[in-house]
Amino acid sequence: MQKILLIIGLIFIAAALVYPFLKKIGFGRLPGDLFFKFGNSSFYFPVVTCIIISIVLTIIINLMK
């Protein structure tokens, strides 16, 4: 259990370090992500981005087993 939590923590740190570069190439604003603007407020939910992250993490975790 401790090993899994350590790996998840390292993944979050890596994602935080790589995020500025991914944002420049458009990752996080993919087609299919929902963005609504109502007057002064807005709502953004990255549906496709979440699916891609889920697939990549599933592959990585399955390769570690």
Protein Blocks (a to p, Z undefined) as FASTA:
>chain_A
ZZmmmmmmmmmmmmmmmmmmmmmnopaiaghiacddehjbccdddfklmmmmmmmmmmmm
mmmZZ
